[in-house]
């Protein structure tokens, strides 16, 4: 299956250039020059974050239209549109160029169903999102079946759930060191968009003072490589993000075997529902239990993570979805 990812130039920024994946390694499109993304988005030049993993399905491509639309025989194209109120010209352009491809409407930063500004100037009203989706052949989000079912009802069309594929096995192999007893807690809530970082930091400092730990702050300047090393080094990750987002930090923690407590992200709700809360009293109870008894379900959580988010698992699910269209 030849997979494409295409979004308007203003939504992929100057940094994201067209790239194609060959044997799991990205190259600048049409060249033999490796494409490495950026220090916040990739490690080792082939382990990517978030939506930039979609083109790795079946060795596909990301296309930035500002560099032109190359001749390709795509089977499936993921289309992103989060800033154009009328995406018809963009969609028509893609449909005209790639006549045989199934066009799948999806999102990058926007949160389907969140009826307010996401913090990046992206207002996601359901009417707008539904309009974009209905212009495509079908729609997919990285959120779970419950979110997609509610979204389907509200916009009047089927929205499929397809988790965001991650190279979780390679992340684990590269970064997991089995370090323990560092007596450090990472305050992992993001420090932008009013998502609760100050509350998270205050709570982490409370735990540190009461139980003799050191707090590592989320300073926002680390590369992804440095961030993953921090997650492996600390004993706990506390993440009281107030928004129901993908939950990349949860994916990273489970991959590295570090207990991640708190938040209401899609990943924590599906992988560790018993730890999905921002109630600090409950979180302290969880913290104390894990501190005393260890991360008892670490292996089981990792197995669930691989099943849901691994490249092979997501590719099989995409094939099943395409078979229904």
Order of alpha helices (4+ residues) and beta strands (2+ residues): beta-alpha-beta-beta-beta-beta-beta-beta-alpha-beta-alpha-beta-alpha-beta-alpha-beta-alpha-beta-alpha-beta-alpha-beta-alpha-alpha-alpha-alpha
